[in-house]
């Protein structure tokens, strides 16, 4: 039995880099197809055990337990989907313009990262099209998040982003058109990842990454490049866990009058008082309110 990591898949065939450095293509053993697993049975980043049969065919015999996973629920209550496994950080890429990153989506993706035990990093791309400080950067830096303004065209922030991606395994997520593939092409010339244009009618990016893939960088890091998406439902996040995904609540929640305070309507709520006093960003609080309602339904 050999060990390796899944780097990509297409049509039920998985591309696996073995620990020996050899790359093989493998199918999934029948019994694994019948096992119930969260989201997809095998995703990029999964560590697997494979068997090479005498006839030369290769099958995945087992999937190792995942240390971490990037899980997002589909919008409208659709089933959850695991997009990557065993990653260390969630690199959220949004554009400052064309298309402008929506704060509601950013907050959702930050919750996905926080809830799955990943280090969230915010990348604000296309700074060559923007004059002045990048929008949202000050707010999220005050909340303790690392924010990297970048431009694949003029090189802004590429050294900082490369230093980040060159260690461990990162998952890059964000809406289509934000420039994830352009940034990776700029960081490592020769990748030649496909880049899409914006939809003229909707002002959104066209999907160019059609399935997840794990990209090895020459500097040593691995990057899970995931399909772009404009919506992200949360899945598996309980209401009590949700407040811990909002770092601005941390110094306040112990001051609430009631244990189990939802921070939405209870009297003597320190978080609510801080919001009323303008100490909490109103759009962040609205994101919490909406996500709390979603978690309640889930």
N, C-alpha and C positions, 0 to 999 in steps of 0.2 A: 504494500500500500504506500502510495506517495502522497506528499502534502504540497499544497500550493494555494494561491489566492486567485479569485475570480477577477479578471480584468475587463470582461465584456461579454455580451451575449447577442445572438441573432438567430431567430427561428428555432429556439430550443437547443441551440448548440452554444456551449460556454467556452470562452477563451480563458485559459488558466496558465499562469506563470508558476511553474513548479519551484520549490525551494532550491533545486539544482540549477535553476536558470533556464531550463528548457521550457518552451511554450507548447502547450497541447490544446486540442479541441476535444471537448467531452460532452456527452449527453447525461441526462439525469437518470439514475437507477429508478426503475419502476416503483419500488416501494416508497422512495422519497417523494415521488409525485403525489402519492396518496396521503402523505403526512400533512397534518394541518399546521401551518406556520403563519405567523403574522405577516400579512402582505404577501410578497413574492417569496417563493420557496428558496431561490438562490438569487442574490444580487451582487453587484460589484463590491469588492471589499471582503466578501465572505471567504473565510479560510475553509478549505475542503480537503477531504481525502479522496484520492482517485485511484482507480485500478486500470491497468493496461492489460487487456485480455490477450491471449495467444494469437488471436486473429488480427491484432493491432488496434481494435476499437478501444476507446477510453471512456470510462463511466465515472460519474461522481457517486461515491459510495456513502459519504457522510458529510454533513455540514457542521463545522465546529460551533459551539455556542458563541453568540455575538457579544462582544464586550460593549459596543455601542451600536446604535442604528439611527439613521435619519428616517423618521416616520412622519408622513403627512397624510391627513385624511383628505379625501376628495371633497370639493365644495358641494354643498347640498346634501351632505350626509352619505356620500358615496364611500365605498369601502376604503379602509386605510391602505397605504402603499409604502413599503420600505424601498427607498431609492438608493441607499448605500449602507454598508455595514463596516464596523470596526474603524471608523474615522475618529479623529481627535478634535477637529474643529470644523465649524460651519462658517464658510466664507460667503456672506450675503452680498451679491453684486447688484447694485442698482445704478441707473444713469441719472445724472442731475437734470438732463433734458433728453428728449427724443428717445425713448419715452421717459418722462419724469417718474421717479420712484414714488409710489404712493406710501405714505407713512403707515397706513393700515396694513399693507402687505409686509412692510419691514417689521412691524411689531409682531405679526403672526409668525414670521420666520425666526425672529429672536426667541419667541416662546418655544418653537420647535427645537431650537438649539438648546435652550436652557433646560427644557423638559427631558431631553435625551442625553443630558450630561456632556454636551459638547461646548467647546469654547467658541462663542459667537464673535465674528469679526465683520465689521461693516465696510464695504468698499464702495465708494461713490465715484463712478466712472464718467468719462466724457468731459473732464474738466477743461479740455481745450475749447469747449463750446460755452464755457461759463466764465463770467468775470466776478471776482470777489470771493469771499469765503463760501465753501460749499454748503448748500442748504442741509439742515438737520444735523450737521457735523457737531456743532456746539452742544446741542441737546444731548446727543447720545454719548459724547465724550464725558459730559458731566455725570451721566448715569454709570460711567465706568467702562463703557465699551471702547474697544480699539476701533478707530475710524481711519481709513486710508483713502484719501482722494487720489484718483488715478486718471491717466489718459494713455490709451494705447497708441495714440497718434504722436503726442509730443513727449512722451516718456515720463510724465508726472507720476510720482509714486511707485514706479515699476520696481525700483531697487528694494523698497520696503516690502512690497507685495511678494517679490521673489524670495527675500529672506524668510518670510513667513511660510511660503509654500515649500521651501526646500527642506523642511524638517517634518517628519511624520506623514500622516495621511489627512488631507483636507478634502472637504466636499464643497464644491462651488455651486451655489443655488441662486436663483433670482429669475425675474421675468425675461422672456425672450426679447432680444434687442438691447439688453443692458450692456452687452459687450464681453461676456465671459470668454468666448472663444478668441476674440481679438486680443484680450489681455494675455491669454496663454500663448498665442502665436507671438506676441511681442516679447514675452519673457523667455520663450525658447524658440527662436527662429528655426524653421524646418518642420515644425509640427503640422503646418498647413491645415489647421482645422477649418471646416467650412464656416463662412460668415454670411449671415443673411441680411437682407435689407428690411427697412421698416415698411409695414403695410401703409400705403398712402391713404386708404379709407379710414382705418382705425387708429393709425399712429402707433401701432404695436409692432414688436419685432416678430418676424416669422421664425418658426421653430427650425433650428438647424441641427441641434443635437436630438436625434430621434430615440436614442436609448442610452442608458447610463454606460459609462466607460471609465476605467481607471487608467490615468495617464502617468507614466513614469517620467519624471524630470531628470535631466542630466545631472542636476545638483544633488539628487538623492531623494527628493520628496515624491509623494504620490498624490495625484489630484483626481478625485471623483468628479467628473464633468457630467452633470445631470441635465435632463431635458428642461427647458425653460417653462415656467408656469406663471400665470398672472393671478392665480388664487391659491390659497393653501388653507384647508381646514385643519383644525387640530384634532388629534385622536389620542386617546389614552391619557389625557391630562385631567386629573380630578380637580374639582373646584378648589379644594384646600391647597393643591399643589400650584395652582395657577398664580396665586399671589407671590409665590417665591420666584416666579419668572419675571417679576417686575421689581428690579433692584431698588427703585425709589421708595418702595413700601417697607423695605427691611428695617430702617431705623425707627419706623413709626408704629408698626403693627402691635408691638408689645404694649403700646399706650392705649389700645382700644379697651373700652369698658367690658365688652363681652368676649369670652373665649369663642372661637369659631366665627368671628365677625367677617361678614362678606365684604365690608367696606363700601357698601352700596346704599344702605338705608338705615343702619342701626344708629341709635343715639349714642353719643360718647365715642364715636369712631375717630381715632386720631388721623387716619388716612383721609377720611372724608373732610375733616376740619382743614387738613393741609391743602386739599384740593380747593376748598372754598376760599382759602386764603391766597390762592394763586401759587402755591409752592410746588404743585404737581402740574405738569403740562396737560392741558385739557384734552388734546388729541390722544395722548397716552392713556389718560383715564377712560376716555371713550373706547379705546381699543380693549382695555381691561373689561369694561362693562359688556361689550359685545362678545368677547371670548368667554366670559363667565357664563353668559347665557347659553352659548354653544356647549360648554362643558356640562352645564346643567342638563341639557337635552341628551348629551352622550352618556 
